[in-house]
Structure formats: C-alpha cells, structure tokens
Amino acid sequence: MTHEEIKRHRVESVLKEIIPEALGTLDDERINGLSVTDVICSKGRSDAKVYLDTSFLTMKEQSEALKQLRIVAGYISNHCKQSEGWFKAPRFTFEFDHQLEKVSRIEDLFKKIEGRHTGNNEESSDES
C-alpha cells in the first residue's frame, strides 16, 4: 500500500465518523438519523461518495433525503473542515447502500437451500 493510499484510507475513516456528527446537528428528521455505512474518496481526495444505510426508509423517503443531503452538502463539508482543521474537504455525493439488503437476501436463500438439503437427507435416511 502506497503512502497516498494510506492517506486516502485515513481520510475515509475520519469522514465515516464526522459525517454522522454533522448530520446529527441538523434539524431535519429525514436526515439527522441516517447512518453512514461507507465513504469512498477519489484518488486526490477531492471527491467522496458517502454510502448511507437504507433501513426503515421507503424509496420515496430515500429520494427526499437525497434531495435534502444535496442541499446541506456544503454545510457538512464545512463541518468536516472545521472539526479536523483541514484547509479543504472533499465534495460529497450521497447514495443509499443497498448492499446490506442484497447480503440479507443471499443469506435467506442459503438458509432455504440448507433447509431443503437437510430435508432431503432426512427423507433418504428414512427410506433405508
């Protein structure tokens, strides 16, 4: 891992902690309770994609939250600069992370397959 990659990972880690703090200071209930699942910075750390947890939000609520996040992105950037003493902060883009839902569905499928498999083994042992 190069020195530049280490710096980028460090900034991503710090942003994962600071962004929820900034969201928590806002008066908007739609976004102040959102949790950050991941932050991915560009190579030069000038842009950052912030992934948010989708739990308990409908698709309509997600789109409303994204609109509001675009509006307050400058505030969040300033909060990050001030709290860390940075000269500049990355430009933020926000997305909802659907990876957790996919993982949950895959785990459910594996459980169903396992249930069928153990059910078949019990039937074949009964026939013997």
Protein Blocks (a to p, Z undefined) as FASTA:
>chain_A
ZZklmmmmmmmmmmmmmmmmmmmmpcbfklmmpccfbdcddfkopaccddddfehiafkl
mmmmmmmmmmmmmmmmmmmmmmnopabdcdddddddfklmmmmmmmmmmmmmmmmmmmmm
mmmmmmZZ
